[in-house]
Amino acid sequence: MGYPVIPIRHNKKPALMSWQEYQNKSPVESSVRKWWQGNPTANIGIVTGKQSGIVVVDVDSDDGMNELEKYLPETMVTPVAQTPKGKHFYFAYTDGLVNRARVLQDCDVRTDGGYIIAPPGSNGNGGRYAWMPGLSIEEVKPSPMPEALRAALQMCTNINAVTRGEGNIPCATNPQQSITSRNIRFEKGSRDESLFSLANALVKSGMPTVDIGKYLIFFASHCTPPFPLTEVNAKISSALKRVETRKIGLTDALREWVSATWGNFSVTDAIQSVTSATLDDRAKVRVILSRLAKEGVIERIPKKNGWYRKVDTECEEMDFLNASVESTDIWLPFSLNRMVEIMPGNIIVVAGEPNAGKTGLLLNIAKYNMEKFGVQYFNSEMGASELRKRLENFNDVPLSFWKGMKAYERSGNFADAIKSGKGNINIIDFLEIHDNFYEVGGMLADIHDKLKGAIAIVALQKNKGADTGLGGFRSLEKPRLYLSVSPGTVKIVKAKNWKDSKKNPNGLQVGFKIAAGCILSQRGDWHKGD
């Protein structure tokens, strides 16, 4: 890919004495082969800076991650590697930054004169380097560094350099001029207000308090005349109180908004709901959300930067002492209702191979239960015309008979549409999913949570020869009755509530025929399969 690479020992030191020459040129392939022949277990180091075209921000802690997130747009996509302590964020090279540690809180910058260890490396103590899913340098190009981040890194680099006596701070009005002890003009009469404004700005920027103190001491000692150093801490304290007062108000607003929020939400959603969306507020919202996550009020959504969900701790207490123990009087094909009990709030799954008769079974369940239950039929494949033609095949009842069933076209988010409460049957034909089949268990759980005494009968596709539908054993968690349908055969995979405690229906199967897509007939008796 053209990156200048060097071998790095597991103590993070280069294995080459003259590695610096590769800041200005890339090594030839023969050299690289020779290096790793002599150091076969060496880590891969990428020389950062202009030659490689990358700058890396190395974050070493959660606090550092919170600090960095203030400057990262939610939509930004750039290579990111997990490190033994934190993360490496790869950006396209930008001039004007310095290779230095702790520029922001627990954040180092690696640019001209530096290098980083690339995945798959290790630190020799079991710590590994690995690309975040979908964010390897082979999958995405380094993104240009956000301007807000570049400005913050440059400002903090300059400030830290001055406090260490290493240089001057560029003047905002004239970048070619520097602020030094010779040209500072915070004079008596304006010193107090100027230093407080400076302290307030630095506190709002998120700079660590210790660095704010160094910066203010530098300016206070060079005012005309010098500002009393004993009063510097008072300026910092006042600035902290002002920002904290604003932050407390914002925190309360965010807590209230989160408490009324359901489902997943983004940082942008939170900003638009509780703030005027100023740059300062955006940064504070990110910090506050991170703190709420640490408190357990919300949690981050894995692999979705800037997304959270509320942690729902509310539970509805069961009145089990006064609960009814009567099962529902539901009709099920092939005398299943004489073998198993279906209680209010139960889920039944019908997992079937394509063209095995799932829809015919479900329409028969609807037909024979409409007099006692309110039936909702959700279909993801048939339109109104096709459904009508299917129902016309039931030659023992007129088409008008089906007025007792409400039919809907729907292919997803069934938990949002089902009819809750006792006396309702929700038939879902079928629950479509094309990848991430493990999510089936969560979908069934969402449906279960909304039933509140209603019954759901959910059809799933299954592969030939399998007992369970797509989603595998995850689809077995919530259902109290689970049927596996193959052409001509129905098998009871799971039955939790037996009509007769001495007769276990699990594993029983029966043959059947289906004519015209709807007329069922049983073949033989229920029996154990081979």
Long-range contacts (C-beta under 8 A, 24 or more apart in sequence): 1-137, 1-138, 2-26, 3-46, 3-47, 3-52, 3-54, 4-46, 4-47, 4-51, 4-52, 5-32, 5-44, 5-45, 5-46, 5-47, 5-118, 6-35, 6-45, 6-47, 6-115, 7-35, 7-36, 7-39, 7-42, 7-43, 7-44, 7-45, 8-42, 8-43, 8-44, 8-45, 8-115, 8-117, 8-121, 9-39, 9-42, 9-43, 10-41, 10-43, 10-122, 10-123, 10-124, 11-124, 12-117, 12-123, 14-45, 14-115, 15-39, 15-42, 19-45, 19-47, 19-115, 20-113, 22-47, 22-51, 23-47, 23-49, 23-50, 23-51, 23-112, 23-113, 24-51, 25-51, 26-51, 43-117, 43-118, 43-121, 43-122, 43-129, 44-117, 44-118, 44-121, 45-115, 45-116, 45-117, 45-118, 46-115, 46-116, 46-118, 47-114, 47-115, 48-99, 48-110, 48-111, 48-112, 48-114, 48-115, 48-116, 49-93, 49-99, 49-111, 49-112, 49-113, 49-114, 50-93, 50-95, 50-112, 52-93, 53-92, 53-93, 53-142, 54-90, 54-91, 54-92, 54-93, 54-142, 55-90, 55-91, 55-92, 55-93, 55-94, 55-97, 55-109, 55-110, 55-111, 55-145, 56-88, 56-89, 56-90, 56-91, 56-109, 56-110, 56-111, 56-114, 56-116, 57-88, 57-89, 57-91, 57-107, 57-108, 57-109, 57-110, 57-149, 57-153, 58-83, 58-86, 58-87, 58-88, 58-107, 58-108, 58-109, 58-110, 58-116, 59-86, 59-87, 59-88, 59-89, 59-106, 59-107, 60-85, 60-86, 60-106, 60-107, 60-108, 61-85, 61-86, 61-105, 61-106, 62-290, 62-294, 63-105, 63-106, 64-104, 64-105, 64-106, 64-107, 65-290, 66-286, 66-287, 66-290, 67-104, 67-105, 67-106, 67-107, 67-206, 68-104, 68-107, 68-149, 69-286, 69-290, 69-306, 70-148, 70-206, 70-282, 70-283, 70-286, 70-287, 71-146, 71-148, 71-149, 71-152, 71-283, 72-146, 72-149, 72-305, 73-146, 74-266, 74-267, 74-268, 74-305, 74-306, 76-143, 76-146, 76-305, 77-135, 77-140, 77-143, 78-135, 78-140, 78-141, 78-142, 78-143, 79-131, 79-135, 79-136, 79-137, 79-139, 79-140, 79-141, 79-142, 80-131, 80-132, 80-135, 81-118, 81-119, 81-129, 81-130, 81-131, 81-132, 81-136, 82-119, 82-128, 82-129, 82-130, 82-131, 82-132, 83-117, 83-127, 83-129, 84-122, 84-123, 84-125, 84-127, 84-128, 84-129, 85-127, 87-132, 88-116, 88-129, 90-137, 90-142, 91-142, 91-143, 91-144, 91-145, 92-141, 92-142, 92-143, 92-144, 92-145, 94-144, 94-145, 94-150, 96-150, 96-154, 97-150, 97-153, 97-154, 97-157, 98-157, 98-161, 100-157, 100-160, 102-160, 103-153, 103-156, 103-157, 103-160, 104-152, 104-153, 104-156, 105-206, 105-208, 109-153, 109-157, 132-303, 133-303, 134-303, 148-279, 152-205, 155-205, 156-207, 156-211, 159-207, 159-211, 159-214, 159-215, 160-211, 162-215, 162-218, 163-211, 163-214, 163-215, 163-218, 181-222, 184-219, 184-222, 184-223, 184-224, 185-224, 186-219, 186-222, 186-223, 186-224, 186-227, 187-223, 187-224, 188-223, 188-224, 188-225, 191-220, 191-223, 191-227, 192-227, 195-219, 195-220, 195-223, 195-227, 195-232, 195-235, 196-235, 196-238, 196-239, 199-235, 199-236, 199-238, 199-239, 200-238, 200-239, 200-242, 200-243, 202-239, 203-236, 203-239, 203-240, 203-242, 203-243, 204-239, 204-243, 204-280, 206-283, 206-287, 209-236, 209-240, 212-236, 212-239, 246-284, 247-284, 247-288, 250-274, 250-275, 250-281, 250-284, 250-285, 250-288, 251-288, 251-291, 254-285, 254-288, 254-289, 254-292, 255-292, 255-297, 258-292, 258-297, 258-298, 258-310, 259-310, 261-310, 262-310, 263-309, 264-301, 264-304, 264-307, 264-308, 264-309, 265-307, 265-308, 265-309, 265-310, 266-306, 266-307, 266-308, 267-306, 267-307, 267-308, 268-306, 327-497, 328-455, 329-372, 330-365, 330-369, 330-372, 330-373, 330-425, 330-455, 331-365, 331-368, 331-369, 332-365, 333-361, 333-364, 333-365, 333-490, 333-512, 333-520, 334-490, 334-510, 334-512, 334-520, 334-522, 334-526, 335-522, 336-481, 336-483, 336-492, 338-499, 339-492, 339-495, 339-498, 339-499, 339-500, 339-503, 339-505, 339-508, 339-526, 340-481, 340-492, 340-495, 340-497, 340-498, 340-499, 340-505, 341-497, 341-498, 341-499, 342-455, 342-480, 342-481, 342-497, 343-480, 343-497, 344-422, 344-453, 344-454, 344-455, 345-448, 345-451, 345-452, 345-453, 345-454, 345-455, 346-451, 346-455, 346-456, 346-479, 346-480, 346-481, 347-444, 347-447, 347-448, 347-451, 347-455, 347-456, 347-457, 347-458, 347-478, 347-479, 347-480, 348-455, 348-456, 348-457, 348-458, 348-479, 348-480, 348-481, 348-482, 348-483, 349-444, 349-457, 349-458, 349-459, 349-460, 349-469, 349-475, 349-476, 349-479, 349-481, 349-482, 349-483, 350-457, 350-458, 350-459, 350-460, 350-483, 350-485, 351-459, 351-460, 351-461, 351-462, 351-467, 351-468, 351-469, 351-475, 351-482, 351-483, 351-484, 351-485, 351-493, 352-459, 352-460, 352-461, 352-462, 352-469, 352-484, 352-485, 352-486, 353-461, 353-462, 353-463, 353-464, 353-485, 353-486, 353-487, 354-461, 355-487, 356-485, 356-486, 356-487, 357-485, 357-487, 357-512, 357-514, 357-517, 358-429, 358-430, 358-459, 358-485, 359-390, 359-429, 359-459, 359-517, 360-514, 360-517, 360-518, 360-519, 360-520, 361-485, 361-490, 361-520, 362-427, 362-429, 362-457, 362-459, 363-390, 363-391, 363-394, 363-518, 364-518, 364-520, 365-425, 365-427, 365-457, 366-405, 366-425, 366-427, 367-394, 367-397, 367-401, 369-425, 370-401, 370-402, 370-404, 370-405, 371-404, 373-423, 373-424, 373-425, 373-455, 374-406, 374-419, 374-423, 374-424, 374-425, 375-404, 375-405, 375-406, 375-424, 375-425, 375-427, 376-405, 376-406, 376-408, 376-418, 376-419, 376-424, 376-425, 376-426, 376-427, 377-405, 377-406, 377-407, 377-408, 377-427, 377-429, 378-407, 378-408, 378-409, 378-410, 378-414, 378-417, 378-418, 378-426, 378-427, 378-428, 378-429, 379-407, 379-408, 379-409, 379-410, 379-429, 380-409, 380-410, 380-411, 380-412, 380-429, 380-430, 380-432, 381-429, 381-430, 383-409, 384-409, 390-517, 390-518, 391-518, 393-516, 393-517, 393-518, 393-519, 394-518, 394-519, 395-519, 414-443, 414-447, 414-458, 415-443, 415-446, 415-447, 415-449, 415-450, 416-450, 418-447, 418-450, 418-451, 418-454, 418-456, 419-454, 420-450, 420-451, 420-452, 420-453, 420-454, 421-452, 421-453, 421-454, 422-453, 422-454, 423-453, 423-454, 424-453, 424-454, 424-455, 425-454, 425-455, 425-456, 425-457, 426-451, 426-454, 426-455, 426-456, 426-457, 427-456, 427-457, 428-456, 428-457, 428-458, 428-459, 429-459, 430-458, 430-459, 430-460, 430-461, 431-458, 431-459, 431-460, 433-470, 433-471, 437-470, 437-471, 437-472, 437-474, 438-471, 438-472, 438-474, 439-471, 440-469, 440-470, 440-471, 440-474, 440-475, 441-471, 441-474, 441-475, 441-477, 441-478, 444-475, 444-477, 444-478, 444-479, 445-477, 445-478, 447-478, 448-478, 467-491, 467-493, 468-493, 488-512, 488-513, 488-523, 491-529
